[in-house]
């Protein structure tokens, strides 16, 4: 009779322990992220940590109320173009990507419900996600950051965060912009496609080769990136002034204000057709870059902008109104005429 | 090889390499157009064709800059190898390249214009060697080479650590690629103004080395022997370090950190003309200039994008050096 009593006590102890364990965290849902990982997340999510600038931007457009901080604090010039509640959120640092500056202890101290990362999906990032998840005990979601996946990414994150209505609105707007782009380039014959050079840095000698994430949207609007790289998937490269003359681009898109202002006076750039015909365009960057940095949903408006400068006679609608409505829908800010002019002028 | 004929032959080879290098690049310029452009320049024609722009604004400054970089680094390397009596010494032994690198990447981190970055690079290199010399003097009164080398290693390591810290702090999307590329060395952004600023400094720095080359050669016999032969060892050492630092800092400021040239070219020169410094120094200068011009030609035309010079000097120079060693094993090494 002793053994059956102790066995019952043992079973009772096990049941109590099981009850205690199941009452602790409220992980009620399982979602599958873009990397195919099944992640258990809480029912309600109110604090989200974004692991890098692309994730930060994606989170901001979908659910700014759930942000707990920025990867890099917005500069003063950028703040008026962000919705009021997020302007003064603290800078938390970057978790993955090129350059970790975040201590895991600080991640835990920030008490996020989940961590999201928006970018490349490969085994390295999968294992990083798993490690952080195990060490910090915080669910970690990987979302595919490829540009053609933007609408899907928005829908996935909206489902996770429980903001499906807003997610659907943004995803439909994304699809509409992409349809518009395809419409326009369908009407442009291959011989009329512009040859574009992306000039980074004050000297303009740094660029992205074909297939790089930096020039993705330039290539998406049907332009030819003059910089051929060594591999199909490009990256950041350096070129010499001579090489640019040999490429002979008819349009230059630059991210650097001083380059845009001084290139016409540089003798080494005179033979370049884009400089001669004054087709050097400074990409807007308030609050997020239109073209290159960060490589996230902010580039959607860059598509519209590029359509208007590369195919002015075929691009539909008024650029200013399209920018205004994009900022209202995605960034939730109203742009008055002065602010709109500053944005399009490439200020900041 | 008869020593009297070698130096003129090297000079002729240098001119040949310069002419060939001027004709090669991503923008196609046939040789007859090069000559025509030069003639137009001499006559003073006002309307520049694109070829003129490419040639005089981009390519010729770059070829000249490559020659300066090669000459300066090789001369500095040869002088240091004689001074420290050690064939494994490179111009960076007292930390000038690392210090220049630190100055320049700080400039990139702070987002300064290119001229300021170059100036910070130059200043950083000079400052580093000054610190090393001051440290060595404070420790042992300046008479001991070993202390100098150790101080150089320590300060160089500190500068290297600071560079790594800057890389961590830099913006990975905007600044880090620029920093990485600068630290690998490149002449892609060289302008005529850069050459105009660097040329006189290099000439001023090389002059004492060339004029005092017999005495510097005597230094490799050892301090006591040199003093017995009437050479003021301490003063000469200071002059050599100052001159080598000046030329190295000035070229690193425009080209970034390029390793291997200062270490290897003096050995090539030694294999050709022997270990006597008064012959080896001019040979090093000529070979270094030609080598760097050839490597830079490859950097700009080997692929459609720029290949960093530091990568090419190691990839080309290493096997080349092994080949020369295998051929010239009979020649004496100090």
Contacts between the chains, C-beta under 8 A, distances in Angstrom:
chain1	res1	chain2	res2	distance
A	53	B	173	7.6
A	72	B	171	7.9
A	94	B	172	7.9
A	97	B	172	6.6
A	98	B	172	3.8
A	98	B	173	7.9
A	98	B	176	6.6
A	99	B	168	6.5
A	99	B	170	7.9
A	99	B	172	4.5
A	99	B	176	7.1
A	101	B	168	7.3
A	200	B	174	7.8
A	201	B	178	6.2
A	202	B	113	6.4
A	202	B	114	6.4
A	203	B	114	6.1
A	203	B	189	5.2
A	205	B	188	5.7
A	205	B	189	5.4
A	206	B	177	6.6
A	206	B	178	6.6
A	206	B	181	7.7
A	209	B	305	6.6
A	227	B	304	7.3
A	227	B	305	7.1
A	228	B	304	5.1
A	229	B	304	7.4
A	229	B	305	6.5
A	230	B	303	6.1
A	230	B	304	7.7
A	230	B	305	6.9
A	236	B	177	4.7
A	237	B	305	4.1
A	237	B	306	7.2
A	238	B	181	5.4
A	238	B	186	6.4
A	238	B	188	5.6
A	238	B	305	6.6
A	238	B	306	4.3
A	239	B	188	7.0
A	239	B	304	7.9
A	239	B	305	5.8
A	239	B	306	5.9
A	240	B	25	8.0
A	240	B	26	6.9
A	240	B	58	7.0
A	240	B	62	7.6
A	240	B	188	4.2
A	240	B	189	7.7
A	240	B	300	5.3
A	240	B	306	5.9
A	241	B	57	7.6
A	241	B	58	4.9
A	241	B	188	7.7
A	241	B	189	7.7
A	242	B	25	5.2
A	242	B	26	5.2
A	242	B	27	4.8
A	242	B	54	5.6
A	242	B	58	4.7
A	242	B	59	6.1
A	242	B	300	6.8
A	243	B	26	4.1
A	243	B	27	7.5
A	243	B	300	7.2
A	243	B	304	7.0
A	243	B	305	7.7
A	243	B	306	7.7
A	245	B	27	5.3
A	245	B	50	6.7
A	245	B	53	7.6
A	245	B	54	5.8
A	245	B	58	7.7
A	246	B	26	4.5
A	246	B	27	4.4
A	246	B	28	7.5
A	258	B	113	7.6
A	267	B	53	6.3
A	267	B	57	5.1
A	268	B	53	6.7
A	268	B	57	4.4
A	268	B	58	5.4
A	268	B	191	7.0
A	270	B	48	8.0
A	270	B	50	7.9
A	270	B	53	5.8
A	271	B	50	3.7
A	271	B	53	5.1
A	271	B	54	6.9
A	292	B	173	8.0
A	293	B	173	4.9
A	293	B	174	6.7
A	294	B	173	7.2
